[in-house]
Amino acid sequence: VTFVKWLIPVGKRISKGDKYAIVKDHSKQQIYLQAHCWGVLNARQDELDEGDYIVSVKDNNMITCGPYPVLETNHEVHQAAVVEKGKHFVKYHVKVGDVIKHGDLVATVRETREGHLFGHEIDVHATKGGIVTGRQVLEEGTPINRIPDRNLIVVGKFAALEVTSRQAASSFAKGLTDDADTSAGARTAVVKVPEESLKFIQYHVSEGDIVEDGQKIATLEDEATGKQYQLVADQPGVVLHLQNGLREGMLLSNVLQGKNLATIDRLPELDLDSTQRGAYAPKTGDWRFSEWHVEVGDAVVDKQPVAKLHNDAGETKVVRSTKGGTVTARQEHLTAGDLISEVTE
């Protein structure tokens, strides 16, 4: 038997049955040499040239296989599916990019006995939630023991939501409320809950929604006590970004790089046509909204008071109409105490 050529280079993954070289027998018929191992092709008899007799290899060993490399982990990427010894791989139920939570079915393996598949299939469940950032490339029947740490997938954390200086972050680090009254504009007591034990339950808003100060954004739960808390908006505006990958039951400290669950942009400008005029707050000064003096649909005259403002020094200012006519719109989502310069365009 003479050597023809290699089919798999050193460093590549290899499975039992893979064709790794071509040789010729005495009748010049080509024969494929097949691997009897799983792992990475560590070394091969590279001194062989085409036409060399295979008998020149002293131990008849053409290649050696090392174990599969482990999936890399760090402080943001974690093991999520470590399998017991003595199992063979069957199939995956998730792919890279999928969002999973603790307990989700991620793979199926099978018992082995004396190197052979044996017994029933066994489900493998995720031990951590997050985004699947990597998984072992395995074929059905691969012994899990060929992976040094026997871990099949790794999960990472969701990237922090973008927030600019003109936007607000709805961060659970600022505190939560356990008050049952989480209607828009409600003023509720803020409590601190250990961040490492907070679980996500659900969102109550969607991207694009307009929210008011104090409106419920999300429900969280203290894993240690089972008590639920509310994350509320601390200013009015438009919901620009949410952590849409979150699933019920996810431990926030395990799956988030940041602590912001919603980015709130400023309230949009009121639409004006060529026949309409706006009634504007002062461009300077830290003026807060106090109350309205008119309703939509009211008839007003030029310079009529339409709203009242105040500042932290106790001073007040009246916003007046700039022409007579009918009130067609107002910033309905303003609540008492909102800082005008921060919440409106």
C-alpha positions, -999 to 999 in steps of 0.1 A, spaced: 0 0 0 14 34 -10 6 69 2 -13 93 -21 -23 124 -1 -37 139 31 -73 151 33 -74 168 67 -48 192 79 -33 193 114 -53 214 138 -87 206 122 -115 188 141 -120 152 132 -148 126 139 -148 88 139 -153 77 103 -139 109 87 -117 102 57 -83 117 65 -60 103 38 -59 84 4 -37 54 -3 -34 29 -31 -33 -9 -28 -11 -32 -50 -37 -30 -78 -35 8 -78 -71 11 -64 -76 42 -42 -85 35 -6 -97 61 19 -83 58 55 -109 66 81 -104 80 116 -111 59 146 -112 88 170 -129 121 178 -112 154 186 -86 175 169 -60 161 145 -28 168 165 -2 151 143 2 130 112 30 113 94 40 143 73 73 128 62 53 106 38 55 116 2 32 104 -26 43 68 -36 59 60 -2 50 26 12 29 27 43 50 -1 59 77 26 64 56 38 93 69 18 122 38 15 144 13 18 115 -2 48 133 -9 75 107 -25 102 129 -30 112 165 -61 129 179 -62 153 208 -93 164 227 -117 190 214 -108 225 227 -130 239 255 -153 268 248 -136 300 262 -152 317 292 -146 349 311 -164 372 336 -190 379 310 -193 344 293 -202 314 313 -206 276 309 -242 266 306 -244 229 298 -219 206 315 -227 170 309 -220 140 331 -192 116 322 -200 86 299 -225 102 276 -226 105 238 -239 136 219 -273 133 201 -285 168 191 -288 205 200 -320 223 206 -305 258 205 -281 277 182 -257 305 186 -276 337 190 -306 322 207 -318 337 240 -322 311 268 -330 311 304 -320 288 333 -337 254 329 -343 256 291 -337 224 270 -305 230 251 -292 195 240 -299 158 241 -273 131 249 -274 93 253 -259 69 279 -229 48 268 -216 15 280 -182 1 271 -179 27 244 -213 20 227 -245 39 227 -269 24 253 -301 33 270 -325 62 266 -319 98 256 -312 123 283 -322 160 281 -296 186 290 -309 218 305 -292 252 308 -277 261 341 -275 298 332 -295 322 311 -283 346 285 -274 347 248 -258 315 234 -224 328 222 -208 295 214 -214 258 212 -192 227 206 -193 215 170 -203 179 174 -217 151 154 -242 126 166 -224 98 185 -195 120 197 -183 110 232 -187 139 255 -156 128 273 -136 141 243 -143 176 256 -121 182 287 -147 202 306 -177 183 291 -194 217 285 -215 220 254 -225 257 252 -215 291 267 -238 321 273 -230 357 274 -246 388 288 -268 413 270 -250 445 260 -258 476 280 -286 498 264 -274 529 248 -283 562 266 -272 597 258 -270 628 280 -304 639 266 -320 606 276 -329 588 308 -319 553 320 -345 533 339 -320 515 361 -329 490 388 -298 503 407 -317 535 414 -343 516 434 -377 500 429 -411 504 444 -433 479 462 -463 502 462 -494 487 445 -502 521 430 -480 523 399 -504 543 377 -489 571 356 -479 600 377 -482 582 410 -455 591 436 -443 559 453 -417 551 479 -384 538 465 -368 508 481 -334 492 476 -334 454 468 -301 433 465 -293 435 428 -277 401 427 -311 384 436 -334 404 412 -352 383 386 -370 396 355 -407 390 354 -422 411 326 -422 444 308 -453 467 308 -443 489 280 -430 485 244 -405 505 224 -422 536 210 -446 540 239 -449 574 256 -447 571 294 -453 595 322 -432 600 353 -439 572 378 -454 548 351 -447 512 355 -419 499 332 -412 464 344 -419 439 372 -390 423 390 -388 397 418 -364 392 447 -353 356 443 -345 353 480 -380 364 492 -403 359 463 -416 394 467 -422 414 435 -413 451 429 -419 476 402 -394 496 381 -410 529 372 -401 557 348 -385 587 366 -394 611 339 -419 613 310 -408 605 274 -407 580 246 -395 544 253 -365 542 230 -348 510 240 -357 479 260 -337 447 269 -359 427 245 -340 395 251 -350 392 287 -372 362 296 -393 356 327 -372 341 355 -338 354 342 -315 366 370 -305 401 359 -270 399 374 -263 368 352 -275 382 319 -270 420 318 -238 439 314 -256 471 326 -284 479 349 -306 499 326 -338 482 315 -353 510 295 -339 541 278 -364 570 278 -361 597 252 -376 632 255 -412 639 248 -416 648 211 -424 682 199 -461 691 194 -470 693 157 -476 728 144 -489 739 110 -486 773 94 -517 786 111 -508 775 146 -486 790 173 -470 773 203 -469 784 239 -433 778 251 -416 775 285 -385 797 290 -354 784 273 -333 792 304 -337 783 340 -347 750 357 -384 754 355 -407 725 365 -442 719 354 -469 727 379 -504 726 363 -525 733 332 -549 762 331 -565 751 298 -579 719 283 -577 707 247 -607 722 229 -608 754 250 -610 788 233 -583 812 244 -573 848 237 -538 861 230 -516 861 261 -540 840 282 -524 818 309 -522 782 297 -498 766 322 -480 773 354 -443 765 362 -422 766 393 -385 762 402 -367 748 433 -364 783 447 -401 786 450 -406 810 422 -434 806 397 -439 816 361 -470 816 338 -468 803 303 -492 823 280 -507 817 246 -492 836 217 -524 840 197 -561 836 202 -579 805 190 -586 769 201 -562 747 220 -556 717 197 -529 699 216 -508 700 248 -480 679 264 -505 655 281 -477 634 296 -463 661 318 -469 657 355 -462 680 384 -425 684 391 -412 674 357 -381 694 347 -391 710 314 -356 713 300 -349 676 305 -381 660 294 -391 679 263 -375 686 230 
